[in-house]
């Protein structure tokens, strides 16, 4: 089976977005060029930031059509992340709230890509099935 391990976001200014994600993720990119920045996370997941002006074939999509999701261990950690990200000046699209799957909030990156932070409540599994 093919397993995805890499997401590319089309961004207006890769270097600006790279600085944003470097601060957010607490790490430097493994590759940085004028039109592309690449992060490799501890679990092997890769996040690429490609200039929407140079991607080939050209992409019409802009931010907001999908989410990058960050899972945390407790609802208090979600609230703490919200306070931290708000303090960094991230635009908050959804304040921390309890939903059917757990506690969550949504922020936006500089290109309006949605960043969801959540804690999965007891009785839920990552695939959405009840335990």
N, C-alpha and C positions, 0 to 999 in steps of 0.2 A: 504494500500500500504506500502511496505517496503521502508524505507528511510535510506540510508547510512549516518553514522555520525562518521565514524572512518576509518582512513587510516593507514596501517602499511607499513613502508619502511624497506627493508632488508638492513642492514648496516654492514660494516666491524667491526667497534668498537663502540658499543652503547654508551659508556661513552663519547667518543670523539664527536660523532654526537649529543649526548644530550647537551654537552657544546655549540656546534655550534648553535643548535636551541634555547637553553636558551638565548643566546646573541641576536639572530635574532628576537625572539618573545618577548623578554623583560620579561620573566617569568621563574620560576623554574619548573621542572617537578613535577607531583604529585606522581610519582613512579619512582624509579631508582634502577636497579639491574645490575649485571655484564652483563647480556644478553638481557636486555630489559629496555627501558626508555619510559615513557608515559607523554604526555602533554595534558591538557584539556584547550581549549580556552574559552573565554568569551561567545561565541555563542553555546557552548556545543560540538563543534567539537573536536575529539580526534586524536592525532598524536602519533603513536607508532613507536619506533625504535627498531627493533628486530635483534639480531645477525644473519647474514646470515649463520653463521657456525653452529648454533644450532636450527634454525627453523625446525619444523617437520610438515608435510613431507618436505623434503629438497626442496629448491627453486633454480632453475637455473638462474632466472632473476637477473640482476644487474641494476644499475641506468641508467636513460636516456630513459626508455620506456614509461614514463608518466610524468605529471607535477603536482606540487602543485601550485595553483593559488591564488594570493593575489590581491584583487581589491582595488583601491584607488580612491579618489574623484575627482582629477584633473590631467591633463597632467603634471602640474608642480610638483605634488606630486610624479609622476612616475620618473621624472628626479631627484628629491631630493633623492628618495629611491635608485636610481641607484648610485648617488654620495656616499651615505652612505655605500651601500653594496660594492662598488668598494674600498672605503676607508678601509673597514674591510678585504679586501683581497679576496673576493669571485671572482671566475673565472666567467667572463661575456661571455656568449655564443652569445648573441645578444644585441648590444647596443640599447639604446632607439630609437624607430622608430615608425612612424605612419603607421598603417595597416588599413584594411577596417573596423575593429571593434573599433579601438581607438589607444591610445599610449601604447607601451609595451616594456619590455625588458626581457631577460631570463638570469638567473645566474645558477650556479651549486653548490650543497652542497658538502661536503667532499667525498661522495660516488657517485658523478656525477648524482644525482637526479636533474631533471630540476625544477627550481623555476621561474615561470612566474609572473611578476608584470604588471598590466594593469589598464588603465582608459577606461571605456566604453564610447565611443563618443555619443553625442546627436543623437537621432534617433535610437539607438540600445537598445535592451532589453537583459537581462541576458540569455534568451533562444535562442538568435541569430536572432529573428524576428525583422523586422522593425516596428517602432511605426507608 
